[in-house]
């Protein structure tokens, strides 16, 4: 390892928070030249300290538990500069039934406090897929008839 100072910095950063490969590269850019950073990133990946796929899965789970939907989760993954192959894996494996279940829980919890249009807008701003929102809207119409 040529740049021990930058590698130590990488380890300190990773001890406090999970980073994507690209986020860590940006953080380290003030400590080392580009070729040195690439070596540090490779070493962190090799040792299992850095894993975009695991981070993507963790973030998807975290935000789904926080009543956020598919579209919101994808935007978080892109903002966190996670590798595209890891994002594609989350897209492929995403559990839309679970997303619907979370959206339905939110809807049922809040339907006496808010109008239907307001609830549907809330689901949209929370990034729920149109598929889930439409299912809830259709479900609500059937219960009102």
C-alpha positions as CSV (number, residue, x, y, z in Angstrom):
1,X,0.0,0.0,0.0
2,X,1.6,3.2,-1.2
3,X,-0.5,5.8,0.6
4,X,-1.0,4.6,4.1
5,X,-2.4,7.9,5.3
6,X,-5.2,7.7,2.7
7,X,-5.8,4.0,3.5
8,X,-6.1,4.9,7.3
9,X,-8.5,7.6,6.4
10,X,-10.6,5.2,4.4
11,X,-10.7,2.8,7.3
12,X,-11.7,5.6,9.7
13,X,-14.5,6.7,7.4
14,X,-15.8,3.1,6.9
15,X,-15.8,2.5,10.7
16,X,-18.3,5.3,11.1
17,X,-20.6,4.8,8.1
18,X,-21.2,2.6,5.0
19,X,-20.1,4.2,1.8
20,X,-20.5,3.3,-1.8
21,X,-17.2,2.9,-3.8
22,X,-17.8,6.2,-5.5
23,X,-18.6,8.0,-2.3
24,X,-15.4,6.8,-0.7
25,X,-13.4,7.8,-3.8
26,X,-14.7,11.3,-3.5
27,X,-13.9,11.5,0.2
28,X,-10.4,10.2,-0.4
29,X,-9.7,12.5,-3.4
30,X,-8.2,15.2,-1.1
31,X,-5.7,12.6,0.5
32,X,-4.4,10.8,-2.5
33,X,-4.0,10.9,-6.3
34,X,-6.5,9.0,-8.5
35,X,-4.3,5.9,-9.1
36,X,-3.7,5.6,-5.3
37,X,-7.4,5.9,-4.5
38,X,-8.2,3.1,-6.9
39,X,-5.8,0.8,-5.1
40,X,-7.3,1.7,-1.8
41,X,-10.8,1.1,-3.1
42,X,-9.7,-2.3,-4.5
43,X,-8.2,-3.3,-1.2
44,X,-11.3,-2.3,0.8
45,X,-13.5,-4.3,-1.6
46,X,-11.1,-7.3,-1.4
47,X,-11.2,-7.2,2.4
48,X,-15.0,-6.9,2.5
49,X,-15.0,-3.4,4.0
50,X,-16.8,-2.0,0.9
51,X,-19.6,-3.7,-0.9
52,X,-22.0,-1.7,-3.1
53,X,-24.4,-4.7,-3.5
54,X,-24.7,-5.2,0.3
55,X,-25.1,-1.4,0.8
56,X,-27.9,-1.3,-1.8
57,X,-29.8,-4.2,-0.2
58,X,-29.4,-2.6,3.2
59,X,-30.7,0.8,2.1
60,X,-33.6,-0.8,0.2
61,X,-34.6,-2.7,3.4
62,X,-34.1,0.3,5.6
63,X,-36.2,2.7,3.5
64,X,-39.0,0.1,3.0
65,X,-39.3,-0.2,6.8
66,X,-39.5,3.6,6.9
67,X,-42.6,3.4,4.6
68,X,-40.8,4.5,1.5
69,X,-41.5,3.0,-1.8
70,X,-39.6,1.6,-4.8
71,X,-39.1,4.9,-6.6
72,X,-37.8,6.6,-3.5
73,X,-35.4,3.8,-2.8
74,X,-34.0,3.9,-6.4
75,X,-33.4,7.7,-6.0
76,X,-31.5,7.1,-2.7
77,X,-29.4,4.4,-4.4
78,X,-28.6,6.8,-7.2
79,X,-27.8,9.7,-4.9
80,X,-25.5,7.4,-2.9
81,X,-23.7,6.7,-6.2
82,X,-24.0,3.0,-5.9
83,X,-22.8,1.0,-8.9
84,X,-25.4,0.4,-11.6
85,X,-25.1,-3.4,-11.4
86,X,-26.0,-3.3,-7.7
87,X,-29.0,-1.0,-8.5
88,X,-30.1,-3.4,-11.2
89,X,-30.0,-6.3,-8.8
90,X,-32.3,-4.4,-6.3
91,X,-34.7,-3.6,-9.1
92,X,-34.8,-7.3,-10.2
93,X,-35.3,-8.6,-6.7
94,X,-37.6,-5.9,-5.3
95,X,-40.6,-7.3,-3.4
96,X,-43.6,-5.3,-4.8
97,X,-46.0,-7.3,-2.7
98,X,-44.2,-6.1,0.4
99,X,-44.2,-2.5,-0.9
100,X,-47.9,-2.8,-1.4
101,X,-48.3,-4.1,2.1
102,X,-46.4,-1.1,3.5
103,X,-48.4,1.3,1.4
104,X,-51.7,-0.3,2.5
105,X,-50.6,-0.1,6.2
106,X,-49.9,3.6,5.7
107,X,-53.2,4.1,3.9
108,X,-55.3,2.3,6.5
109,X,-53.6,4.1,9.4
110,X,-54.2,7.6,7.9
111,X,-57.5,7.2,6.0
112,X,-59.7,8.7,8.7
113,X,-57.5,11.7,9.1
114,X,-57.0,12.6,5.4
115,X,-58.9,12.8,2.2
116,X,-58.3,10.2,-0.4
117,X,-56.5,12.6,-2.8
118,X,-54.2,13.7,0.0
119,X,-53.4,10.1,0.9
120,X,-52.7,9.1,-2.6
121,X,-50.4,12.2,-3.0
122,X,-48.6,11.2,0.2
123,X,-48.0,7.7,-1.2
124,X,-46.7,9.3,-4.4
125,X,-44.3,11.6,-2.5
126,X,-43.1,8.6,-0.5
127,X,-42.0,7.0,-3.7
128,X,-44.5,4.1,-3.9
129,X,-44.8,2.6,-7.3
130,X,-47.9,3.5,-9.4
131,X,-48.8,-0.2,-9.3
132,X,-49.2,-0.1,-5.5
133,X,-51.0,3.2,-5.5
134,X,-53.4,2.0,-8.2
135,X,-54.1,-1.2,-6.2
136,X,-54.9,0.9,-3.1
137,X,-57.1,3.3,-5.1
138,X,-59.0,0.4,-6.6
139,X,-59.3,-1.3,-3.2
140,X,-60.7,1.9,-1.7
141,X,-63.2,2.4,-4.4
142,X,-64.5,-1.2,-3.9
143,X,-64.9,-0.7,-0.2
144,X,-66.8,2.6,-0.7
145,X,-69.3,1.1,-3.2
